[in-house]
């Protein structure tokens, strides 16, 4: 296609100070053929009203209003509503059913959900949809329209005005591409490429016939994908890939599996995304325990005396859950490279065991035993401590 439609999915939650800047950067893109999906994840500030104002003036915008359940659920909701999806056609068009598949699976088994069942969960007012679903996967996971393009943008970040055009231009010059990635910077214009692309940003351009080769060659067996470019839906459909729910760092396993499934990857060293550094972001924790915290963290409240420790525990837990998902995927594709598994183990699993062996609140070590990833966590703990002392003997004599 000369001018393919690109769906922009923007999760929104209490970002009234940043949202207008984000939306301005989207609607004013030099590339105009956009499907803009704003998913309000239970905002309690003025974010939804700002989104509605923009939707009144731009018919490319679709707003989905849902109960709060973290960013991963908002991203997944947006995916199910991209232009041409059965769900969108069912709600706004004449489609009478939606085919649902197993999430995160190569399994092609499916079930049919009729329109009457779907409409129990959604109400519409022009381009504004309200739903009672926190998690769309409890209802369905579709096969997305083939050869469609999507990209994610956080609502406190923004795009250079030619970002989408430059990405699409690459797909027109290289018809085999399924993933186009670029560099990023922050809104202070410091530390360009500091949190993404790492080993890739040394190159002006880099391409691979498949993403798994890129992971191997650059030793990136774990590699998140958040906002680094545009994604072809064919990749997601190979595994019914969606973001993991109930964790932070949901882009960690999503990105790794995305790369591994990709059959045409290109990295271009241009700034295509500008992210915001702010203190009240999702994963910023102060020591003071707040009166209200994300619902997913509430079960941990009684186990910690300060919010910072609680947040660090949940972050470590989330990374292990992501690592488990990657481990299961690598087993399914019969990846024999032991370096991949070693990276998963030493980077995330070992960290959790070392820090939380005696405070395994969410019973994660038993899950690791069930997967046969660990057998003797205490021996691992002692071995790691011995190595630490061997490498840094001065610590033995360090005074308290």
C-alpha positions as CSV (number, residue, x, y, z in Angstrom):
1,X,0.0,0.0,0.0
2,X,1.3,3.5,-0.9
3,X,-0.2,5.1,2.2
4,X,-1.0,2.4,4.8
5,X,-3.2,3.2,7.7
6,X,-1.2,3.4,11.0
7,X,-3.1,2.8,14.3
8,X,-1.7,4.9,17.2
9,X,-2.6,3.4,20.6
10,X,-2.3,5.8,23.5
11,X,-3.0,4.6,27.1
12,X,-4.2,7.5,29.3
13,X,-4.2,7.7,33.1
14,X,-4.1,11.0,35.0
15,X,-1.8,12.9,32.6
16,X,-3.8,16.2,32.3
17,X,-0.6,18.2,32.3
18,X,1.0,16.3,29.4
19,X,-1.9,15.0,27.3
20,X,-2.5,18.0,25.0
21,X,1.2,18.1,24.1
22,X,1.1,14.4,23.2
23,X,-2.1,14.7,21.1
24,X,-0.9,17.8,19.3
25,X,2.2,15.8,18.2
26,X,-0.1,13.0,16.9
27,X,-2.7,15.0,15.0
28,X,-0.1,17.3,13.4
29,X,2.0,14.4,12.1
30,X,3.1,15.0,8.5
31,X,1.7,11.5,7.8
32,X,-2.1,11.9,7.9
33,X,-3.5,8.4,7.4
34,X,-3.8,7.6,11.1
35,X,-6.2,5.7,13.3
36,X,-5.8,7.3,16.7
37,X,-7.1,5.2,19.7
38,X,-7.1,6.8,23.1
39,X,-7.7,4.4,26.0
40,X,-8.6,6.1,29.2
41,X,-7.7,3.7,32.0
42,X,-9.9,5.1,34.8
43,X,-8.4,8.6,35.0
44,X,-9.6,10.7,38.0
45,X,-8.3,14.0,36.7
46,X,-9.2,16.0,33.6
47,X,-7.5,13.7,31.1
48,X,-10.7,12.2,29.7
49,X,-12.3,15.6,29.1
50,X,-9.1,16.7,27.2
51,X,-9.3,13.6,25.1
52,X,-13.0,14.2,24.3
53,X,-12.3,17.8,23.3
54,X,-9.7,16.6,20.7
55,X,-12.1,13.9,19.5
56,X,-14.7,16.5,18.7
57,X,-12.4,18.1,16.2
58,X,-10.7,15.1,14.7
59,X,-12.7,12.2,13.4
60,X,-9.6,10.0,13.3
61,X,-9.8,9.7,17.1
62,X,-11.6,6.9,18.9
63,X,-11.9,7.0,22.7
64,X,-12.3,3.9,24.8
65,X,-13.1,4.5,28.5
66,X,-12.5,1.6,30.8
67,X,-11.9,0.9,34.6
68,X,-8.4,1.2,35.8
69,X,-6.2,-1.9,35.5
70,X,-2.7,-0.6,34.6
71,X,-1.1,0.2,31.2
72,X,-0.9,-3.3,29.9
73,X,-4.7,-3.7,29.9
74,X,-5.1,-0.4,28.2
75,X,-2.7,-1.3,25.4
76,X,-4.4,-4.6,24.9
77,X,-7.8,-2.9,24.8
78,X,-6.5,-0.6,22.1
79,X,-5.2,-3.5,20.0
80,X,-8.6,-5.1,19.9
81,X,-10.1,-1.9,18.5
82,X,-7.7,-1.1,15.7
83,X,-9.4,-0.2,12.4
84,X,-10.7,-3.3,10.6
85,X,-10.9,-5.5,13.6
86,X,-14.0,-7.7,14.0
87,X,-14.7,-6.2,17.4
88,X,-14.8,-2.7,16.0
89,X,-16.9,-3.8,13.1
90,X,-19.2,-5.6,15.4
91,X,-19.8,-2.5,17.6
92,X,-20.0,0.1,14.8
93,X,-20.9,-2.0,11.8
94,X,-22.9,-5.0,10.6
95,X,-20.6,-7.8,11.8
96,X,-22.6,-10.2,14.0
97,X,-19.9,-12.2,15.7
98,X,-16.2,-12.1,16.7
99,X,-13.8,-15.0,16.6
100,X,-11.6,-15.3,19.7
101,X,-8.3,-17.2,20.1
102,X,-6.2,-18.2,23.0
103,X,-4.0,-15.4,24.2
104,X,-0.2,-15.7,23.9
105,X,-0.3,-19.1,22.1
106,X,0.5,-20.7,18.7
107,X,-2.8,-22.5,19.2
108,X,-5.4,-21.9,16.5
109,X,-8.4,-23.2,18.4
110,X,-11.1,-20.5,18.6
111,X,-14.5,-19.8,19.8
112,X,-17.3,-17.5,18.5
113,X,-18.7,-14.7,20.5
114,X,-22.0,-13.3,19.3
115,X,-22.9,-9.6,19.1
116,X,-25.4,-9.7,21.9
117,X,-22.8,-10.9,24.3
118,X,-20.3,-8.3,23.2
119,X,-22.8,-5.4,23.5
120,X,-23.4,-6.3,27.1
121,X,-20.0,-4.9,27.8
122,X,-19.9,-1.8,25.6
123,X,-21.9,1.4,25.1
124,X,-21.2,3.9,22.3
125,X,-21.7,7.6,21.7
126,X,-20.3,8.5,18.2
127,X,-16.5,7.9,18.6
128,X,-16.6,7.4,22.4
129,X,-16.9,3.8,23.8
130,X,-17.5,2.9,27.4
131,X,-16.8,-0.6,28.7
132,X,-17.1,-2.3,32.1
133,X,-14.2,-4.6,31.2
134,X,-10.9,-4.0,33.0
135,X,-9.3,-6.7,30.9
136,X,-10.5,-7.3,27.3
137,X,-8.9,-10.8,27.2
138,X,-11.5,-12.0,29.6
139,X,-13.9,-11.6,26.7
140,X,-11.8,-12.2,23.6
141,X,-8.4,-12.1,21.8
142,X,-8.8,-11.6,18.1
143,X,-6.7,-12.3,15.1
144,X,-5.9,-8.7,14.1
145,X,-6.3,-7.4,10.5
146,X,-3.4,-8.6,8.4
147,X,-0.7,-6.3,7.2
148,X,-1.8,-3.5,9.5
149,X,0.6,-1.1,11.2
150,X,0.4,0.0,14.8
151,X,2.5,2.0,17.3
152,X,2.3,2.7,21.0
153,X,2.7,6.2,22.5
154,X,2.6,7.0,26.2
155,X,0.3,9.9,26.9
156,X,3.0,11.9,28.7
157,X,5.4,11.6,25.8
158,X,5.3,12.9,22.2
159,X,6.5,12.4,18.7
160,X,8.6,14.5,16.3
161,X,6.2,15.6,13.6
162,X,7.8,13.5,10.9
163,X,8.2,10.3,13.0
164,X,5.4,8.3,11.4
165,X,6.2,9.4,7.9
166,X,9.8,8.3,8.3
167,X,8.8,4.9,9.6
168,X,6.2,4.3,6.8
169,X,8.7,5.5,4.2
170,X,11.0,2.6,5.2
171,X,8.2,0.0,4.8
172,X,7.6,1.4,1.3
173,X,11.2,1.0,0.4
174,X,11.5,-2.4,2.0
175,X,8.3,-4.4,1.4
176,X,9.5,-7.4,3.6
177,X,9.7,-5.3,6.8
178,X,7.5,-6.1,9.8
179,X,9.2,-4.0,12.4
180,X,10.8,-0.6,12.0
181,X,12.7,0.7,15.0
182,X,14.4,4.1,15.7
183,X,16.2,6.0,18.4
184,X,14.6,8.0,21.1
185,X,15.6,10.8,23.5
186,X,14.0,12.5,26.5
187,X,12.4,15.9,26.8
188,X,15.5,17.4,28.4
189,X,17.4,16.4,25.3
190,X,20.0,14.5,27.4
191,X,21.4,11.0,27.2
192,X,20.1,10.2,23.7
193,X,19.3,6.5,23.4
194,X,19.9,6.0,27.1
195,X,17.1,3.5,27.7
196,X,16.6,1.8,24.3
197,X,18.4,0.5,21.3
198,X,21.6,0.2,23.4
199,X,23.9,-1.8,21.1
200,X,22.0,-0.8,18.0
201,X,22.5,3.0,18.3
202,X,26.1,2.6,17.2
203,X,24.8,2.1,13.7
204,X,23.2,4.4,11.2
205,X,21.1,1.6,9.8
206,X,20.8,-2.1,10.6
207,X,18.5,-4.8,9.1
208,X,17.9,-8.5,9.6
209,X,15.7,-11.0,7.8
210,X,14.3,-12.0,11.1
211,X,14.4,-10.5,14.6
212,X,15.6,-13.6,16.4
213,X,18.9,-13.3,14.5
214,X,19.2,-9.7,15.7
215,X,18.7,-10.9,19.3
216,X,21.3,-13.5,19.0
217,X,23.9,-11.4,17.2
218,X,23.6,-8.5,19.7
219,X,23.2,-10.8,22.7
220,X,19.8,-9.2,23.4
221,X,18.0,-12.3,24.5
222,X,15.8,-10.0,26.7
223,X,14.8,-6.8,24.9
224,X,11.8,-4.6,25.6
225,X,9.8,-2.8,22.9
226,X,7.7,0.1,24.1
227,X,7.7,3.1,21.7
228,X,10.7,2.4,19.4
229,X,8.8,2.2,16.2
230,X,5.9,0.7,14.2
231,X,4.8,-3.0,14.3
232,X,3.1,-5.1,11.7
233,X,0.1,-7.0,13.0
234,X,1.3,-10.2,11.2
235,X,3.9,-10.6,14.0
236,X,1.3,-10.5,16.8
237,X,-1.0,-12.9,14.9
238,X,1.7,-15.6,14.8
239,X,1.4,-16.0,18.6
240,X,-1.7,-14.1,19.5
241,X,0.7,-11.9,21.3
242,X,-0.6,-9.4,23.8
243,X,0.9,-7.6,26.9
244,X,1.1,-9.5,30.2
245,X,-1.4,-8.4,32.7
246,X,-0.9,-7.8,36.4
247,X,2.7,-6.8,36.2
248,X,4.9,-3.8,35.5
249,X,7.6,-4.0,32.8
250,X,5.0,-5.6,30.5
251,X,7.1,-4.5,27.5
252,X,9.9,-6.8,28.5
253,X,8.5,-10.1,27.4
254,X,6.2,-8.5,24.8
255,X,9.3,-6.9,23.1
256,X,11.5,-10.0,23.3
257,X,8.8,-12.3,21.8
258,X,7.9,-9.6,19.2
259,X,11.5,-9.5,18.0
260,X,11.7,-13.3,18.0
261,X,8.6,-13.6,15.8
262,X,9.5,-10.8,13.4
263,X,10.5,-11.8,9.8
264,X,11.9,-8.5,8.7
265,X,13.6,-6.0,11.1
266,X,15.1,-2.5,10.4
267,X,16.7,-0.1,12.8
268,X,17.3,3.5,11.7
269,X,19.2,5.9,13.8
270,X,16.9,8.9,13.9
271,X,15.0,10.4,16.8
272,X,11.5,9.2,16.4
273,X,10.2,9.5,20.0
274,X,10.6,11.9,22.9
275,X,9.8,10.6,26.4
276,X,9.2,12.5,29.6
277,X,11.0,12.1,32.9
278,X,8.6,12.8,35.7
279,X,8.5,12.0,39.4
280,X,4.9,10.9,39.6
281,X,5.2,8.2,36.8
282,X,3.9,4.7,37.3
283,X,7.2,3.3,38.7
284,X,8.3,6.2,40.8
285,X,8.1,5.4,44.5
286,X,8.7,7.5,47.6
287,X,9.3,6.0,51.0
288,X,6.0,7.3,52.4
289,X,3.2,4.7,52.0
290,X,0.3,6.4,50.1
291,X,-3.3,6.2,51.2
292,X,-4.2,5.1,47.7
293,X,-2.0,3.0,45.5
294,X,-2.6,0.9,42.4
295,X,-5.0,-1.9,43.2
296,X,-2.6,-4.5,42.1
297,X,-0.2,-3.4,44.9
298,X,-2.7,-3.3,47.7
299,X,-2.2,-7.0,48.8
300,X,1.5,-6.1,49.5
301,X,0.7,-3.2,51.8
302,X,0.9,-5.0,55.1
303,X,4.2,-6.6,54.2
304,X,6.3,-3.5,53.9
305,X,6.9,-0.4,56.0
306,X,7.6,1.9,53.1
307,X,6.4,2.3,49.5
308,X,9.9,2.3,48.0
309,X,10.6,-1.2,49.3
310,X,7.2,-2.4,48.2
311,X,7.7,-1.0,44.7
312,X,11.1,-2.6,44.3
313,X,9.7,-6.0,45.4
314,X,6.9,-5.8,42.9
315,X,9.2,-4.7,40.1
316,X,11.5,-7.6,40.8
317,X,8.5,-9.9,40.8
318,X,7.2,-8.5,37.5
319,X,10.6,-9.1,35.8
320,X,10.6,-12.7,36.9
321,X,7.0,-13.2,35.6
322,X,8.1,-11.7,32.3
323,X,11.2,-14.0,32.2
324,X,9.0,-17.0,32.8
325,X,6.9,-16.0,29.8
326,X,10.0,-15.6,27.6
327,X,11.3,-19.0,28.9
328,X,8.1,-20.8,27.9
329,X,8.1,-19.1,24.5
330,X,11.7,-20.1,23.8
331,X,10.9,-23.7,24.8
332,X,8.0,-23.7,22.4
333,X,10.1,-22.5,19.4
334,X,12.8,-25.0,20.5
335,X,15.5,-22.5,20.9
336,X,18.7,-24.4,21.9
337,X,21.0,-21.5,22.6
338,X,21.8,-21.9,26.3
339,X,23.0,-18.2,26.5
340,X,19.3,-17.2,26.2
341,X,18.3,-19.1,29.3
342,X,21.4,-18.1,31.2
343,X,20.6,-14.4,30.6
344,X,17.0,-14.9,31.9
345,X,18.3,-16.7,35.0
346,X,21.1,-14.4,36.0
347,X,19.4,-11.1,35.1
348,X,16.0,-11.5,36.8
349,X,15.5,-14.8,38.6
350,X,18.7,-14.7,40.5
351,X,18.1,-11.1,41.6
352,X,14.7,-12.2,43.0
353,X,16.1,-15.1,44.9
354,X,19.0,-13.1,46.4
355,X,16.8,-10.3,47.6
356,X,13.5,-12.0,48.5
357,X,14.2,-15.7,49.3
358,X,13.0,-15.0,52.8
359,X,10.2,-12.6,51.8
360,X,8.6,-14.4,48.8
361,X,5.2,-12.9,49.4
362,X,3.7,-13.8,46.1
363,X,5.1,-17.4,46.3
364,X,7.2,-17.0,43.1
365,X,10.0,-19.4,44.1
366,X,7.6,-22.3,44.0
367,X,6.6,-21.3,40.5
368,X,10.2,-21.4,39.5
369,X,10.6,-24.9,41.0
370,X,7.6,-26.1,39.0
371,X,9.2,-24.8,35.8
372,X,12.4,-26.7,36.8
373,X,14.3,-23.4,36.6
374,X,15.6,-23.8,40.1
375,X,15.9,-26.7,42.5
376,X,17.8,-25.5,45.5
377,X,17.3,-21.7,46.0
378,X,19.3,-21.7,49.3
379,X,22.3,-23.1,47.5
380,X,22.0,-20.5,44.8
381,X,21.9,-17.8,47.5
382,X,25.0,-19.1,49.3
383,X,26.9,-19.6,46.0
384,X,26.2,-16.0,44.9
385,X,27.2,-14.6,48.3
386,X,30.4,-16.6,48.1
387,X,31.2,-15.2,44.7
388,X,30.4,-11.7,45.9
389,X,32.9,-12.1,48.8
390,X,35.5,-13.6,46.4
391,X,35.2,-10.7,44.0
392,X,35.1,-8.1,46.7
393,X,37.0,-9.4,49.8
394,X,37.1,-5.9,51.4
395,X,33.4,-6.2,52.0
396,X,34.1,-8.8,54.7
397,X,35.7,-6.2,56.8
398,X,33.3,-3.4,56.0
399,X,32.0,-1.9,59.2
400,X,28.3,-1.6,59.9
